[in-house]
Amino acid sequence: MTVIYETMYILLPELGDEQVAQIIAKYENFICEAGAEDITIQNRGKRRLAYEINNHRDGIYIQMNYTAPGSIIAPMERNMRLSEEVIRYLTLKQEPIESIVKEEETTATAV
């Protein structure tokens, strides 16, 4: 069963544009080969971190939205954990928009 996921990861701030593009392509290819569809990637750019992580005050934020089977999440996060370029990562399961709209409609009619 495929589910909608959002993965946000933070890269080292000293990486160049080419290196960032290579890392983004690496993870995009990984999830593509594992069966992900509807992949959307946004490079959020270099931002200040809320707190210091491994002596870094800044990081390059990357957001990936995709539809995939749940079995690809653990291997992808393992790759990110072992990568020296990735400071932090987080994957969230998103609810489909249709189910949110249906919930709002049922609560509106009940009131």
Salt bridges, closest charged atoms under 4 A:
ASP58 OD1 - ARG48 NH1 3.13
